Amino acid sequence: MENGSRLSIVEALILASPEPIPARKLAEMVSDLTPSLAGKTVAELNNRYMEAGCSFRIREIAGGFQYYIVPEFAGYVQELFASRRKMRLTRASLETLAIIAYRQPVTKAEIEHVRGVAADGVVHNLLEKKLITIRGRAETVGKPLQYGTTDEFLKFFGLASLKDLPKMSEIEELIAENEPKSQTRLEFSDDTAP
């Protein structure tokens, strides 16, 4: 297959797909295309878009390829969709999502143990928003449900895969940087001692 034809076919498939399309799926649909060649094809398409000054590129997200608007043009597009309701997450939802993302698969009891509060409502809301899903049952007493993150989670946070989550050491450094500096401790001596 000619390179120009392959570029056009991959471009059309990514454009037409409502969800990020994985490299392996592109390879199944295009003759003489392997998953690694699909990645190179996407890179070549992005180079063409950049050279032409296009307002969009293709990125790898949630295990597949999808078009996105370059940040310098994103503001205009946001104005177009300003009336669209954005999904907001509460602090409890973010805490629960973090526990699930880093410890998955995880049971509700494990989430509640880490958070120290009941998680029924939060887990239910995250399931409704399709940010988490049931991954199976734990091999413990009662066989409780186990939860894990979804591709919607990856898309919401702009991650290609769970490997892109920040490391715990990076999070601890950020928290330490944002904590107020500790106050100087004053040492008092006991002048009344003999």
Backbone as ProteinMPNN parsed JSONL, in Angstrom:
{"seq_chain_A": "MENGSRLSIVEALILASPEPIPARKLAEMVSDLTPSLAGKTVAELNNRYMEAGCSFRIREIAGGFQYYIVPEFAGYVQELFASRRKMRLTRASLETLAIIAYRQPVTKAEIEHVRGVAADGVVHNLLEKKLITIRGRAETVGKPLQYGTTDEFLKFFGLASLKDLPKMSEIEELIAENEPKSQTRLEFSDDTAP", "coords_chain_A": {"N_chain_A": [[0.841, -1.182, 0.0], [0.48, 2.218, -0.734], [2.185, 4.97, 0.851], [0.896, 7.523, 1.151], [-1.769, 6.832, 0.774], [-2.15, 5.104, 2.944], [-1.795, 6.936, 5.05], [-4.031, 8.585, 4.661], [-6.137, 6.772, 5.075], [-5.75, 5.961, 7.769], [-6.032, 8.443, 8.987], [-8.738, 8.986, 8.352], [-10.03, 6.889, 9.725], [-9.396, 7.439, 12.432], [-10.559, 9.941, 12.692], [-13.263, 9.327, 12.263], [-13.901, 7.638, 14.34], [-15.759, 7.398, 17.317], [-14.664, 6.99, 19.795], [-11.383, 6.796, 21.366], [-9.194, 5.181, 19.169], [-7.507, 2.16, 19.216], [-4.067, 1.285, 18.371], [-3.739, -1.365, 17.581], [-6.26, -1.97, 16.577], [-6.385, -0.275, 14.377], [-4.364, -1.495, 12.896], [-5.592, -3.93, 12.34], [-7.543, -3.122, 10.58], [-6.323, -1.886, 8.422], [-4.488, -2.884, 5.688], [-1.127, -4.134, 5.614], [-0.303, -2.693, 7.833], [1.108, -2.327, 10.964], [0.855, -2.346, 14.577], [3.026, -0.765, 15.625], [3.782, 0.628, 13.322], [1.483, 2.049, 12.969], [1.613, 3.951, 15.008], [3.822, 5.411, 14.073], [2.727, 6.384, 11.746], [0.733, 8.06, 12.728], [2.396, 9.947, 13.961], [3.595, 11.028, 11.677], [1.339, 12.145, 10.433], [0.73, 14.098, 12.374], [3.012, 15.712, 12.114], [2.585, 16.742, 9.555], [0.209, 18.185, 10.035], [1.184, 20.093, 11.814], [3.101, 21.446, 10.259], [1.398, 22.555, 8.369], [0.056, 24.33, 9.915], [-2.27, 23.648, 11.25], [-5.114, 23.561, 13.475], [-5.43, 21.397, 15.064], [-4.452, 18.151, 16.341], [-3.378, 14.72, 16.627], [-3.633, 12.639, 19.414], [-2.391, 10.237, 21.79], [-4.533, 8.647, 23.865], [-6.201, 7.156, 26.579], [-5.471, 4.579, 25.75], [-5.708, 4.633, 22.97], [-5.948, 6.396, 19.772], [-6.867, 9.784, 19.173], [-8.394, 12.75, 17.883], [-7.578, 16.124, 18.831], [-7.907, 19.541, 19.937], [-5.459, 22.015, 19.476], [-3.873, 23.62, 22.224], [-3.712, 26.521, 21.986], [-5.922, 27.181, 20.495], [-8.001, 26.177, 21.87], [-9.554, 27.727, 23.62], [-11.382, 29.102, 21.989], [-12.984, 27.029, 21.09], [-13.996, 26.133, 23.497], [-15.671, 28.259, 24.159], [-17.653, 27.853, 22.264], [-18.859, 25.56, 23.224], [-19.724, 26.317, 25.725], [-22.159, 26.219, 27.044], [-22.512, 23.584, 27.553], [-22.719, 21.246, 30.129], [-20.245, 20.787, 32.519], [-18.504, 18.073, 33.982], [-18.14, 17.874, 37.377], [-16.103, 17.146, 40.149], [-16.325, 16.181, 43.51], [-14.395, 16.701, 46.525], [-14.417, 14.344, 47.996], [-15.025, 12.514, 45.965], [-12.732, 12.756, 44.373], [-10.754, 11.885, 46.168], [-11.588, 9.23, 46.539], [-11.41, 8.274, 43.905], [-8.636, 8.48, 43.555], [-7.708, 6.563, 45.374], [-8.802, 4.25, 44.235], [-7.586, 4.319, 41.677], [-4.843, 4.002, 42.257], [-4.741, 1.644, 43.742], [-6.165, -0.373, 42.517], [-7.4, -3.643, 41.587], [-9.932, -2.745, 43.948], [-11.816, -3.057, 46.965], [-14.946, -1.795, 48.321], [-14.858, -1.73, 51.086], [-12.112, -1.566, 51.534], [-11.607, 0.943, 50.442], [-13.112, 2.517, 52.212], [-11.715, 2.006, 54.541], [-9.252, 3.287, 54.06], [-10.103, 5.966, 53.612], [-11.625, 6.446, 55.887], [-14.294, 6.946, 56.174], [-17.74, 6.239, 55.224], [-18.325, 4.99, 51.916], [-20.348, 4.544, 50.127], [-22.2, 6.298, 48.67], [-20.416, 7.889, 47.173], [-19.019, 5.996, 45.62], [-21.173, 4.992, 44.153], [-21.918, 7.319, 42.671], [-19.56, 7.682, 41.135], [-19.62, 5.371, 39.63], [-21.97, 5.87, 38.142], [-21.074, 8.054, 36.637], [-19.364, 6.787, 35.042], [-16.65, 6.633, 35.576], [-15.483, 4.753, 37.097], [-15.568, 1.146, 37.301], [-17.018, -2.116, 37.893], [-14.791, -4.633, 38.63], [-14.737, -7.258, 39.304], [-14.858, -9.849, 41.79], [-13.625, -9.999, 45.107], [-11.455, -12.443, 46.565], [-12.228, -12.992, 49.231], [-13.906, -13.246, 52.446], [-17.35, -13.228, 51.946], [-17.067, -12.337, 49.379], [-16.71, -9.577, 48.214], [-17.484, -6.866, 45.908], [-15.103, -5.652, 43.529], [-13.47, -2.692, 42.487], [-12.385, -0.698, 39.692], [-10.645, 1.671, 37.576], [-11.842, 3.309, 34.533], [-11.798, 3.706, 30.895], [-12.994, 6.146, 30.546], [-12.19, 7.491, 32.822], [-9.457, 7.769, 32.226], [-9.675, 9.444, 29.966], [-10.959, 11.69, 31.11], [-8.972, 12.704, 32.808], [-6.966, 13.087, 30.991], [-5.051, 11.102, 30.332], [-2.893, 8.695, 28.839], [-2.512, 6.103, 29.675], [-2.684, 4.136, 32.725], [-0.112, 4.126, 33.596], [0.755, 6.672, 33.316], [-0.035, 8.053, 35.536], [0.849, 10.205, 38.243], [3.737, 9.484, 40.229], [3.75, 8.25, 43.607], [5.736, 9.42, 45.176], [6.146, 11.829, 43.83], [3.725, 13.103, 44.278], [3.791, 13.346, 47.065], [5.932, 15.14, 47.286], [4.81, 17.44, 46.08], [2.743, 17.973, 47.903], [4.237, 18.485, 50.197], [5.571, 20.804, 49.385], [3.463, 22.597, 49.287], [2.507, 22.743, 51.847], [2.208, 24.713, 54.817], [5.089, 26.249, 56.216], [6.595, 24.832, 59.079], [6.132, 26.064, 62.379], [8.513, 27.719, 64.436], [9.787, 25.941, 67.112], [9.668, 26.586, 70.515], [11.848, 26.096, 73.14], [11.38, 25.382, 76.455], [12.84, 25.764, 79.561], [12.971, 24.14, 82.676], [13.018, 26.066, 85.236], [12.469, 25.762, 87.848], [13.407, 23.426, 88.829], [15.504, 21.629, 91.145]], "CA_chain_A": [[0.0, 0.0, 0.0], [1.209, 3.474, -0.848], [2.218, 5.695, 2.121], [-0.139, 8.56, 1.15], [-3.055, 6.164, 0.941], [-2.191, 4.62, 4.322], [-2.005, 8.114, 5.889], [-5.422, 9.026, 4.513], [-7.029, 5.78, 5.685], [-5.589, 6.075, 9.226], [-6.635, 9.728, 9.323], [-10.194, 8.835, 8.268], [-10.485, 5.997, 10.797], [-9.309, 8.147, 13.718], [-11.557, 11.008, 12.644], [-14.613, 8.76, 12.31], [-14.129, 6.869, 15.566], [-16.275, 8.207, 18.432], [-13.803, 6.711, 20.94], [-9.993, 6.615, 20.956], [-9.043, 3.911, 18.451], [-6.186, 1.594, 19.507], [-3.174, 0.983, 17.252], [-3.992, -2.735, 17.116], [-7.492, -1.931, 15.783], [-5.992, 0.313, 13.089], [-3.602, -2.516, 12.181], [-6.552, -4.921, 11.855], [-8.391, -2.548, 9.533], [-5.525, -1.394, 7.294], [-3.507, -3.898, 5.284], [0.285, -3.745, 5.709], [-0.093, -1.775, 8.948], [1.322, -2.965, 12.261], [0.635, -1.356, 15.639], [4.123, 0.208, 15.713], [3.708, 1.477, 12.136], [0.337, 2.949, 13.195], [2.153, 5.06, 15.799], [4.664, 6.228, 13.187], [1.81, 7.043, 10.81], [0.133, 9.164, 13.488], [3.447, 10.965, 14.112], [3.735, 11.675, 10.373], [0.158, 12.996, 10.27], [0.901, 15.254, 13.254], [4.019, 16.593, 11.495], [1.906, 17.442, 8.451], [-0.712, 19.161, 10.608], [1.979, 21.165, 12.399], [3.668, 22.212, 9.149], [0.311, 23.282, 7.712], [-0.513, 25.279, 10.862], [-3.615, 23.208, 11.622], [-5.503, 23.812, 14.861], [-5.685, 20.108, 15.708], [-3.451, 17.09, 16.259], [-3.831, 13.421, 17.131], [-2.886, 12.251, 20.607], [-2.704, 8.926, 22.345], [-5.276, 8.824, 25.116], [-7.019, 5.994, 26.969], [-5.079, 3.402, 24.978], [-5.995, 4.761, 21.542], [-5.658, 7.688, 19.144], [-8.036, 10.638, 19.019], [-8.092, 14.138, 17.549], [-7.801, 17.138, 19.859], [-7.627, 20.909, 19.526], [-4.218, 22.541, 20.029], [-4.24, 24.522, 23.323], [-3.891, 27.934, 21.642], [-7.247, 27.351, 19.89], [-8.987, 25.526, 22.739], [-10.45, 28.726, 24.195], [-12.464, 29.381, 21.049], [-13.863, 25.86, 21.077], [-14.688, 26.12, 24.788], [-16.767, 29.22, 24.061], [-18.691, 27.225, 21.47], [-19.533, 24.557, 24.044], [-19.827, 26.855, 27.089], [-23.418, 25.827, 27.671], [-22.443, 22.168, 27.913], [-22.42, 21.062, 31.544], [-19.003, 20.081, 32.785], [-18.54, 17.164, 35.114], [-17.341, 18.342, 38.503], [-15.905, 16.104, 41.14], [-16.141, 16.649, 44.873], [-13.157, 16.247, 47.149], [-14.624, 12.932, 48.342], [-14.915, 11.755, 44.714], [-11.318, 12.752, 43.968], [-10.042, 11.001, 47.098], [-11.98, 7.852, 46.236], [-10.809, 7.94, 42.611], [-7.196, 8.288, 43.756], [-7.53, 5.258, 46.027], [-9.097, 3.211, 43.242], [-6.581, 4.352, 40.608], [-3.54, 3.516, 42.708], [-4.796, 0.34, 44.409], [-7.113, -1.259, 41.848], [-8.805, -3.607, 41.982], [-10.091, -2.453, 45.367], [-13.194, -3.2, 47.439], [-15.501, -0.625, 49.009], [-14.352, -1.774, 52.464], [-10.737, -1.066, 51.5], [-11.717, 2.394, 50.221], [-13.587, 3.096, 53.463], [-10.626, 1.896, 55.519], [-8.279, 4.342, 53.76], [-10.722, 7.283, 53.785], [-12.145, 6.581, 57.235], [-15.731, 7.253, 56.137], [-18.502, 5.403, 54.292], [-18.078, 5.371, 50.526], [-21.457, 4.071, 49.289], [-22.688, 7.331, 47.753], [-19.35, 8.316, 46.268], [-18.801, 4.903, 44.661], [-22.35, 4.977, 43.272], [-21.794, 8.455, 41.744], [-18.458, 7.43, 40.203], [-20.119, 4.353, 38.696], [-22.901, 6.552, 37.234], [-20.293, 8.914, 35.733], [-18.556, 5.85, 34.269], [-15.23, 6.828, 35.86], [-15.041, 3.465, 37.636], [-16.405, 0.014, 36.927], [-16.823, -3.317, 38.704], [-13.747, -5.462, 38.012], [-14.87, -8.65, 39.723], [-15.103, -10.047, 43.22], [-12.436, -10.351, 45.886], [-11.438, -13.811, 47.093], [-12.279, -12.911, 50.69], [-15.213, -13.57, 53.009], [-18.44, -12.451, 51.366], [-16.74, -12.038, 47.981], [-17.163, -8.221, 47.873], [-17.16, -6.334, 44.587], [-13.867, -4.892, 43.388], [-13.632, -1.594, 41.546], [-11.217, -0.207, 38.983], [-10.931, 2.826, 36.727], [-12.283, 3.028, 33.167], [-11.233, 4.583, 29.867], [-13.551, 7.487, 30.807], [-11.276, 8.062, 33.811], [-8.253, 8.187, 31.499], [-10.026, 10.606, 29.134], [-11.265, 12.825, 31.986], [-7.726, 13.248, 33.33], [-6.024, 13.269, 29.893], [-3.977, 10.111, 30.464], [-2.856, 7.64, 27.828], [-2.681, 4.854, 30.417], [-2.468, 4.298, 34.167], [1.324, 4.352, 33.806], [0.973, 8.116, 33.301], [-0.38, 8.637, 36.836], [2.057, 10.642, 38.954], [4.239, 8.554, 41.245], [3.409, 8.688, 44.956], [6.792, 10.312, 45.653], [5.9, 13.137, 43.215], [2.578, 13.686, 44.981], [4.259, 13.732, 48.394], [6.739, 16.356, 47.124], [3.885, 18.549, 45.847], [2.058, 18.261, 49.162], [5.225, 19.09, 51.091], [5.829, 22.165, 48.904], [2.3, 23.444, 49.528], [2.199, 22.828, 53.268], [2.847, 25.865, 55.452], [6.319, 25.918, 56.948], [6.291, 24.619, 60.494], [6.537, 27.153, 63.251], [9.68, 27.447, 65.261], [9.417, 25.451, 68.438], [10.397, 27.215, 71.606], [12.194, 25.162, 74.202], [11.275, 25.971, 77.77], [13.565, 25.008, 80.576], [12.272, 24.118, 83.964], [13.88, 26.798, 86.168], [12.116, 25.461, 89.247], [14.021, 22.163, 89.252], [16.649, 21.867, 92.024]], "C_chain_A": [[0.882, 1.24, 0.0], [1.102, 4.258, 0.459], [1.116, 6.753, 2.212], [-1.512, 7.981, 1.382], [-3.226, 5.689, 2.383], [-2.46, 5.793, 5.275], [-3.469, 8.549, 5.859], [-6.396, 8.066, 5.181], [-6.968, 5.882, 7.206], [-6.241, 7.372, 9.709], [-8.166, 9.616, 9.36], [-10.728, 7.969, 9.407], [-10.464, 6.697, 12.154], [-10.368, 9.234, 13.784], [-12.971, 10.466, 12.843], [-14.926, 8.046, 13.623], [-14.629, 7.765, 16.699], [-15.438, 8.053, 19.702], [-12.362, 6.632, 20.458], [-9.818, 5.231, 20.334], [-7.622, 3.369, 18.676], [-5.384, 1.277, 18.24], [-3.44, -0.406, 16.701], [-5.251, -2.798, 16.248], [-7.204, -1.323, 14.409], [-5.255, -0.731, 12.246], [-4.515, -3.604, 11.625], [-7.307, -4.416, 10.621], [-7.626, -2.102, 8.283], [-4.471, -2.433, 6.946], [-2.102, -3.295, 5.329], [0.562, -2.743, 6.827], [0.046, -2.587, 10.227], [1.039, -1.919, 13.341], [1.766, -0.326, 15.749], [4.134, 1.14, 14.51], [2.526, 2.443, 12.248], [0.795, 4.164, 13.992], [3.013, 5.987, 14.961], [3.809, 7.002, 12.19], [1.149, 8.243, 11.481], [1.151, 10.292, 13.665], [3.635, 11.731, 12.805], [2.545, 12.602, 10.09], [0.287, 14.261, 11.126], [1.938, 16.229, 12.708], [3.402, 17.392, 10.358], [0.965, 18.526, 8.983], [0.052, 20.363, 11.163], [2.56, 22.065, 11.303], [2.612, 23.061, 8.454], [-0.333, 24.312, 8.64], [-1.934, 24.927, 11.286], [-3.868, 23.425, 13.113], [-5.736, 22.516, 15.643], [-4.502, 19.176, 15.512], [-4.136, 15.803, 16.706], [-2.982, 13.113, 18.353], [-3.275, 10.845, 21.006], [-3.337, 9.165, 23.705], [-6.144, 7.599, 25.343], [-6.746, 4.78, 26.087], [-5.376, 3.463, 23.492], [-5.655, 6.155, 21.039], [-6.946, 8.46, 18.938], [-7.574, 12.052, 18.666], [-8.341, 15.035, 18.752], [-7.43, 18.495, 19.293], [-6.355, 21.372, 20.222], [-4.586, 23.594, 21.09], [-4.464, 25.987, 22.932], [-5.244, 28.22, 20.986], [-8.37, 26.816, 20.782], [-9.988, 26.518, 23.329], [-11.632, 29.041, 23.292], [-13.486, 28.242, 21.043], [-14.645, 25.784, 22.385], [-15.849, 27.097, 24.787], [-17.943, 28.617, 23.303], [-19.53, 26.26, 22.311], [-19.727, 25.018, 25.482], [-21.098, 26.409, 27.783], [-23.43, 24.361, 28.099], [-21.989, 22.018, 29.367], [-21.14, 20.252, 31.721], [-19.176, 19.191, 34.009], [-17.613, 17.715, 36.196], [-17.256, 17.214, 39.52], [-15.68, 16.731, 42.509], [-14.798, 16.147, 45.4], [-13.252, 14.758, 47.496], [-14.487, 12.048, 47.096], [-13.465, 11.653, 44.271], [-10.491, 11.835, 44.871], [-10.319, 9.541, 46.762], [-11.375, 7.402, 44.906], [-9.312, 7.677, 42.743], [-6.923, 6.925, 44.38], [-7.744, 4.14, 45.018], [-8.009, 3.156, 42.18], [-5.267, 3.726, 41.042], [-3.573, 2.112, 43.303], [-5.64, -0.693, 43.675], [-6.546, -2.628, 41.544], [-8.919, -3.479, 43.498], [-11.567, -2.576, 45.753], [-13.642, -1.919, 48.133], [-14.986, -0.572, 50.451], [-12.919, -1.238, 52.528], [-10.719, 0.445, 51.298], [-12.103, 3.079, 51.525], [-12.516, 3.048, 54.55], [-9.608, 3.016, 55.311], [-8.859, 5.721, 54.049], [-11.241, 7.51, 55.194], [-13.614, 6.961, 57.309], [-16.413, 6.319, 55.145], [-18.328, 5.913, 52.862], [-19.217, 4.979, 49.587], [-21.872, 5.088, 48.235], [-21.658, 7.742, 46.73], [-19.101, 7.25, 45.2], [-19.957, 4.849, 43.667], [-22.262, 6.108, 42.233], [-20.695, 8.233, 40.709], [-18.83, 6.354, 39.185], [-21.063, 4.985, 37.672], [-22.17, 7.413, 36.208], [-19.35, 8.1, 34.852], [-17.047, 6.086, 34.421], [-14.623, 5.581, 36.482], [-16.014, 2.391, 37.171], [-16.133, -1.143, 37.882], [-15.857, -4.224, 37.954], [-13.852, -6.932, 38.385], [-15.185, -8.711, 41.204], [-13.805, -10.473, 43.889], [-12.567, -11.777, 46.405], [-11.359, -13.788, 48.609], [-13.691, -13.248, 51.143], [-16.275, -12.646, 52.43], [-18.244, -12.094, 49.905], [-17.24, -10.642, 47.556], [-16.727, -7.802, 46.47], [-15.845, -5.575, 44.634], [-14.064, -3.861, 42.291], [-12.298, -1.217, 40.922], [-11.631, 0.963, 38.104], [-11.282, 2.378, 35.311], [-11.512, 3.91, 32.178], [-11.768, 6.006, 30.025], [-12.69, 8.222, 31.823], [-10.033, 8.593, 33.118], [-8.532, 9.43, 30.661], [-10.249, 11.842, 29.993], [-9.988, 13.499, 32.474], [-6.641, 13.39, 32.259], [-4.826, 12.337, 29.951], [-4.043, 9.087, 29.338], [-3.072, 6.276, 28.484], [-2.451, 5.126, 31.899], [-0.999, 4.514, 34.495], [1.646, 5.841, 33.86], [0.55, 8.807, 34.593], [0.9, 9.097, 37.517], [2.455, 9.61, 40.006], [3.9, 9.115, 42.624], [4.467, 9.648, 45.499], [6.617, 11.725, 45.081], [4.75, 13.849, 43.922], [3.004, 14.167, 46.361], [5.096, 15.002, 48.34], [5.846, 17.573, 46.915], [3.172, 18.954, 47.13], [3.01, 18.968, 50.118], [5.519, 20.535, 50.69], [4.691, 23.112, 49.257], [1.898, 23.545, 50.994], [2.872, 24.049, 53.856], [4.08, 25.403, 56.22], [5.99, 25.798, 58.433], [6.827, 25.787, 61.32], [7.75, 26.731, 64.05], [9.208, 27.002, 66.632], [10.281, 26.153, 69.468], [10.626, 26.178, 72.693], [12.116, 25.911, 75.517], [12.061, 25.108, 78.752], [12.796, 25.103, 81.89], [13.2, 24.747, 85.002], [13.583, 26.457, 87.616], [12.761, 24.172, 89.718], [15.231, 22.453, 90.111], [17.972, 21.599, 91.348]], "O_chain_A": [[1.914, 1.281, 0.67], [0.059, 4.227, 1.113], [0.464, 6.868, 3.251], [-2.328, 8.56, 2.098], [-4.294, 5.842, 2.976], [-3.26, 5.665, 6.202], [-4.065, 8.841, 6.895], [-7.374, 8.499, 5.789], [-8.005, 5.889, 7.869], [-6.925, 7.382, 10.733], [-8.806, 10.098, 10.294], [-11.766, 8.283, 9.989], [-11.405, 6.564, 12.937], [-11.004, 9.424, 14.82], [-13.784, 11.092, 13.524], [-16.094, 7.872, 13.973], [-14.001, 8.776, 17.011], [-15.501, 8.904, 20.589], [-12.125, 6.424, 19.268], [-10.245, 4.229, 20.907], [-6.645, 4.048, 18.359], [-5.954, 1.033, 17.176], [-3.378, -0.614, 15.489], [-5.314, -3.58, 15.299], [-7.717, -1.799, 13.396], [-5.485, -0.844, 11.042], [-4.245, -4.145, 10.553], [-7.662, -5.195, 9.736], [-8.214, -1.959, 7.211], [-3.662, -2.819, 7.789], [-1.919, -2.098, 5.109], [1.557, -2.02, 6.775], [-0.796, -3.43, 10.533], [0.99, -0.726, 13.043], [1.499, 0.86, 15.945], [4.458, 2.32, 14.65], [2.566, 3.536, 11.683], [0.404, 5.29, 13.682], [2.948, 7.207, 15.112], [4.128, 8.136, 11.834], [1.02, 9.309, 10.878], [0.804, 11.466, 13.532], [3.815, 12.948, 12.821], [2.72, 13.705, 9.572], [-0.009, 15.362, 10.661], [1.767, 17.442, 12.825], [3.669, 18.585, 10.217], [0.923, 19.638, 8.456], [-0.374, 21.507, 11.003], [2.516, 23.291, 11.407], [2.904, 24.168, 8.001], [-1.18, 25.09, 8.2], [-2.714, 25.811, 11.641], [-2.931, 23.466, 13.909], [-6.201, 22.562, 16.782], [-3.664, 19.383, 14.635], [-5.3, 15.798, 17.105], [-1.766, 13.3, 18.339], [-4.326, 10.33, 20.623], [-2.75, 9.803, 24.579], [-6.747, 7.07, 24.41], [-7.664, 4.045, 25.723], [-5.304, 2.439, 22.813], [-5.141, 6.989, 21.784], [-7.98, 7.894, 18.582], [-6.506, 12.494, 19.091], [-9.2, 14.75, 19.587], [-6.723, 18.588, 18.289], [-6.186, 21.15, 21.421], [-5.512, 24.378, 20.88], [-5.339, 26.635, 23.507], [-5.669, 29.374, 20.926], [-9.55, 26.988, 20.475], [-11.155, 26.175, 23.516], [-12.752, 29.227, 23.768], [-14.695, 28.473, 20.998], [-15.819, 25.415, 22.388], [-16.904, 26.804, 25.35], [-19.099, 28.844, 23.662], [-20.744, 26.155, 22.135], [-19.878, 24.185, 26.376], [-21.106, 26.24, 29.002], [-24.26, 23.95, 28.91], [-20.985, 22.603, 29.774], [-20.982, 19.174, 31.147], [-19.903, 19.525, 34.943], [-16.44, 17.987, 35.941], [-18.197, 16.446, 39.719], [-14.93, 17.698, 42.643], [-14.158, 15.285, 44.798], [-12.294, 14.006, 47.315], [-13.904, 10.966, 47.16], [-13.015, 10.59, 43.842], [-9.631, 11.097, 44.391], [-9.404, 8.72, 46.707], [-10.884, 6.278, 44.794], [-8.782, 6.76, 42.117], [-6.008, 6.217, 43.958], [-6.959, 3.194, 44.955], [-7.553, 2.072, 41.816], [-4.643, 2.995, 40.271], [-2.537, 1.45, 43.363], [-5.812, -1.801, 44.182], [-5.353, -2.768, 41.275], [-8.108, -4.032, 44.24], [-12.454, -2.242, 44.968], [-12.824, -1.069, 48.485], [-14.711, 0.507, 50.975], [-12.559, -0.536, 53.474], [-9.914, 1.147, 51.909], [-11.509, 4.088, 51.907], [-12.428, 3.952, 55.381], [-9.152, 3.626, 56.278], [-8.193, 6.558, 54.659], [-11.294, 8.65, 55.654], [-14.126, 7.265, 58.386], [-15.751, 5.684, 54.324], [-18.201, 7.115, 52.632], [-19.065, 5.073, 48.368], [-21.895, 4.779, 47.044], [-21.977, 7.925, 45.555], [-18.985, 7.567, 44.016], [-19.737, 4.678, 42.468], [-22.505, 5.878, 41.048], [-20.875, 8.557, 39.535], [-18.412, 6.41, 38.028], [-20.98, 4.686, 36.481], [-22.585, 7.497, 35.052], [-18.628, 8.653, 34.021], [-16.268, 5.78, 33.519], [-13.413, 5.365, 36.414], [-17.12, 2.678, 36.713], [-15.13, -1.143, 38.595], [-16.075, -4.545, 36.785], [-13.128, -7.764, 37.838], [-15.704, -7.763, 41.792], [-12.999, -11.205, 43.316], [-13.674, -12.255, 46.653], [-10.53, -14.476, 49.206], [-14.569, -13.506, 50.32], [-16.113, -11.425, 52.426], [-19.167, -11.596, 49.26], [-18.078, -10.525, 46.663], [-15.747, -8.309, 45.924], [-15.51, -4.942, 45.634], [-14.736, -4.119, 41.293], [-11.236, -1.384, 41.522], [-12.82, 1.216, 37.91], [-11.053, 1.229, 34.934], [-10.691, 4.741, 32.568], [-11.081, 6.967, 29.679], [-12.479, 9.429, 31.709], [-9.598, 9.716, 33.376], [-7.729, 10.362, 30.642], [-9.781, 12.927, 29.648], [-9.923, 14.726, 32.548], [-5.514, 13.771, 32.576], [-3.705, 12.746, 29.649], [-5.128, 8.665, 28.936], [-3.731, 5.404, 27.919], [-2.065, 6.233, 32.277], [-0.674, 5.033, 35.563], [2.686, 6.234, 34.388], [0.749, 10.013, 34.741], [1.936, 8.446, 37.382], [1.601, 8.948, 40.596], [3.776, 10.329, 42.785], [4.13, 10.594, 46.211], [6.905, 12.708, 45.764], [4.803, 15.06, 44.137], [2.63, 15.26, 46.785], [4.998, 15.85, 49.227], [6.09, 18.627, 47.503], [3.014, 20.143, 47.409], [2.631, 19.94, 50.772], [5.696, 21.395, 51.554], [4.921, 24.297, 49.5], [1.036, 24.351, 51.344], [3.983, 24.398, 53.455], [4.107, 24.314, 56.792], [5.2, 26.576, 58.969], [7.841, 26.401, 60.985], [7.978, 25.548, 64.303], [8.331, 27.623, 67.233], [11.492, 26.288, 69.292], [9.704, 25.474, 73.106], [12.728, 26.968, 75.669], [11.949, 23.882, 78.759], [12.064, 26.061, 82.138], [14.053, 24.072, 85.577], [14.347, 26.815, 88.513], [12.675, 23.847, 90.902], [15.937, 23.427, 89.853], [19.024, 21.757, 91.967]]}, "name": "protein", "num_of_chains": 1, "seq": "MENGSRLSIVEALILASPEPIPARKLAEMVSDLTPSLAGKTVAELNNRYMEAGCSFRIREIAGGFQYYIVPEFAGYVQELFASRRKMRLTRASLETLAIIAYRQPVTKAEIEHVRGVAADGVVHNLLEKKLITIRGRAETVGKPLQYGTTDEFLKFFGLASLKDLPKMSEIEELIAENEPKSQTRLEFSDDTAP"}
